[in-house]
Amino acid sequence: MPIGERFDISRDLNFFFMRLPDNEVVYPQRKVHELDECLVTAFHEPKLGKPMTAGGRTIVKGQFYGIAYYIWDEWFNVIRVYDRDMEFKGYYCDIMTPIQKSCTRLAATDLFLDVFVFPDGSWSVEDEDEFERAAAQGLMDESIKRHARDAVERLVGMVKSGEFPPRCVREHPKDPMLTLRALRVPPH
């Protein structure tokens, strides 16, 4: 199926995230919207292996909720990050290959770099050292490295110009809290 072609994705799906050189991580997600420009999913991460940090600050630890935006043909995604109390913490943008898709599966390869945008509009580029190490090890060709760096520049440019987050992130879902409450796991 060509990149960007619309198709019917099932309600429950898995996001297969390849971390080079050969570690695949599977993230179960729930479809929220399928739009011409992106797929919107929601998820609950019940146990984060280590705290999520950006710009030297701890963003979330333990568990978190997210609304993910897989923008067709882009070299990044955008995740609205919420802590366990569903307080909005910012936007986590994974730099990755464009999404490959089928009815129950999304797949992409992590390109190491990340951009985190805080609620106040400040931002931080993360994991540049991991990117440089992977590049030195030959895990990415020149074209992939260029696409990854271009994606970071594009995101940072959008933040600086006030065009971030992308339109599909601003407009969907209309009520993010309602979407997240549907995922909420009752306390044991």
C-alpha positions as CSV (number, residue, x, y, z in Angstrom):
1,M,0.0,0.0,0.0
2,P,1.5,3.4,-1.0
3,I,2.5,5.7,1.8
4,G,-0.4,8.2,2.6
5,E,-3.1,6.0,1.1
6,R,-6.1,6.0,3.4
7,F,-7.3,2.6,4.7
8,D,-9.5,1.3,7.5
9,I,-7.5,0.6,10.6
10,S,-9.0,-1.5,13.3
11,R,-9.9,0.0,16.6
12,D,-7.2,-1.9,18.6
13,L,-3.8,-2.0,17.0
14,N,-0.2,-2.5,17.8
15,F,2.6,-0.1,17.0
16,F,5.8,-2.0,16.3
17,F,8.8,0.3,17.0
18,M,12.2,-1.0,15.8
19,R,15.1,0.3,17.8
20,L,18.3,-0.3,15.9
21,P,20.1,-2.5,15.5
22,D,17.5,-5.3,16.2
23,N,15.2,-4.5,19.2
24,E,11.5,-4.4,18.3
25,V,9.1,-3.0,21.0
26,V,5.4,-3.4,20.6
27,Y,3.0,-0.7,22.0
28,P,-0.8,-1.6,22.1
29,Q,-2.9,1.4,21.1
30,R,-6.5,2.4,20.5
31,K,-7.6,4.2,17.3
32,V,-9.3,7.5,18.1
33,H,-9.5,9.1,14.6
34,E,-8.3,8.3,11.1
35,L,-7.8,11.5,9.2
36,D,-6.6,12.3,5.7
37,E,-3.3,13.7,7.2
38,C,-2.8,11.4,10.2
39,L,-3.9,8.6,12.5
40,V,-4.7,9.5,16.1
41,T,-4.4,6.8,18.8
42,A,-4.5,6.8,22.5
43,F,-2.6,4.6,25.0
44,H,-1.8,4.0,28.6
45,E,1.7,3.0,29.6
46,P,1.3,1.2,32.9
47,K,4.9,0.9,33.9
48,L,7.6,3.1,32.4
49,G,11.0,1.4,32.6
50,K,12.7,4.7,33.6
51,P,11.5,8.2,34.1
52,M,10.9,10.3,30.9
53,T,13.1,13.3,31.0
54,A,13.7,16.3,28.7
55,G,15.8,19.3,29.1
56,G,17.2,18.0,32.4
57,R,13.7,17.8,33.9
58,T,11.6,14.7,34.8
59,I,8.4,14.7,32.7
60,V,6.7,11.5,34.0
61,K,7.7,8.5,36.0
62,G,5.9,5.2,36.7
63,Q,3.0,5.4,34.3
64,F,1.6,7.9,31.8
65,Y,-1.1,8.4,29.2
66,G,-0.6,9.5,25.6
67,I,-2.5,10.6,22.5
68,A,-0.3,9.8,19.5
69,Y,-0.4,11.4,16.1
70,Y,1.1,9.4,13.3
71,I,1.3,12.0,10.5
72,W,1.4,10.2,7.1
73,D,4.7,10.7,5.2
74,E,6.5,12.5,8.0
75,W,9.7,11.5,9.7
76,F,8.3,12.1,13.2
77,N,5.2,11.6,15.3
78,V,3.8,13.8,18.0
79,I,2.6,12.4,21.4
80,R,0.6,14.5,23.9
81,V,2.0,13.3,27.2
82,Y,-0.1,13.2,30.4
83,D,1.0,12.0,33.8
84,R,-0.8,9.4,35.9
85,D,-3.2,12.2,37.2
86,M,-3.8,13.2,33.5
87,E,-2.0,16.5,33.8
88,F,-0.7,17.6,30.4
89,K,3.1,17.6,30.5
90,G,4.0,18.5,26.9
91,Y,4.6,17.0,23.4
92,Y,7.1,14.2,22.8
93,C,8.1,13.9,19.2
94,D,9.9,10.7,18.1
95,I,12.1,11.1,15.1
96,M,11.5,8.0,13.0
97,T,10.9,6.6,9.6
98,P,7.5,7.2,8.0
99,I,4.8,4.9,9.3
100,Q,4.2,1.6,7.5
101,K,0.6,0.4,8.0
102,S,-1.9,-2.3,7.8
103,C,-5.3,-2.9,9.4
104,T,-4.0,-3.9,12.8
105,R,-0.3,-2.8,12.7
106,L,1.7,0.3,12.5
107,A,5.5,0.1,12.2
108,A,8.4,2.5,12.1
109,T,12.1,2.6,13.0
110,D,13.4,4.8,15.7
111,L,16.1,7.2,14.5
112,F,17.3,8.0,18.1
113,L,16.6,11.8,18.1
114,D,13.6,13.2,20.0
115,V,12.2,16.7,20.4
116,F,10.2,17.5,23.6
117,V,8.0,20.6,23.6
118,F,6.9,21.9,27.0
119,P,3.5,23.5,27.6
120,D,5.1,26.9,27.7
121,G,6.5,26.5,24.2
122,S,10.1,25.9,25.2
123,W,11.7,22.8,23.6
124,S,14.6,20.4,24.0
125,V,16.3,18.1,21.5
126,E,17.1,14.8,23.1
127,D,19.4,11.8,22.5
128,E,21.8,13.5,20.1
129,D,24.6,11.4,21.7
130,E,22.7,8.2,20.8
131,F,22.2,9.4,17.3
132,E,25.9,10.2,16.8
133,R,26.9,6.8,18.3
134,A,24.5,5.0,15.9
135,A,25.7,7.0,13.0
136,A,29.3,6.2,13.9
137,Q,28.4,2.5,14.1
138,G,26.9,2.6,10.6
139,L,23.4,1.8,11.7
140,M,21.9,4.5,9.3
141,D,22.9,5.5,5.8
142,E,23.5,9.1,4.8
143,S,19.9,9.6,3.5
144,I,18.4,8.3,6.8
145,K,20.7,10.6,8.8
146,R,19.7,13.6,6.7
147,H,16.0,12.8,7.0
148,A,16.4,12.6,10.8
149,R,18.2,15.9,11.1
150,D,15.8,17.5,8.7
151,A,12.8,16.3,10.9
152,V,14.4,17.9,14.0
153,E,15.0,21.2,12.1
154,R,11.4,21.1,10.8
155,L,9.9,20.5,14.3
156,V,12.1,23.2,15.9
157,G,11.2,25.6,13.1
158,M,7.5,24.9,13.7
159,V,7.9,25.6,17.4
160,K,9.9,28.8,16.8
161,S,7.4,30.1,14.3
162,G,4.3,29.3,16.4
163,E,3.1,26.6,13.9
164,F,3.5,23.8,16.5
165,P,1.7,21.6,17.2
166,P,0.5,20.6,13.7
167,R,-3.1,21.2,12.8
168,C,-4.3,17.6,13.3
169,V,-2.8,17.7,16.8
170,R,-4.5,21.0,17.7
171,E,-7.9,19.8,16.4
172,H,-8.2,16.1,17.4
173,P,-9.6,14.8,19.6
174,K,-12.0,17.7,20.4
175,D,-11.9,16.6,24.1
176,P,-8.6,14.9,24.9
177,M,-9.6,14.3,28.5
178,L,-12.7,12.3,27.5
179,T,-10.5,10.2,25.2
180,L,-8.0,9.6,28.1
181,R,-10.7,8.8,30.7
182,A,-11.9,6.0,28.4
183,L,-8.4,4.4,28.8
184,R,-8.1,5.0,32.6
185,V,-7.4,1.9,34.5
186,P,-9.4,1.7,37.7
187,P,-7.2,1.5,40.9
188,H,-6.8,-1.9,42.4
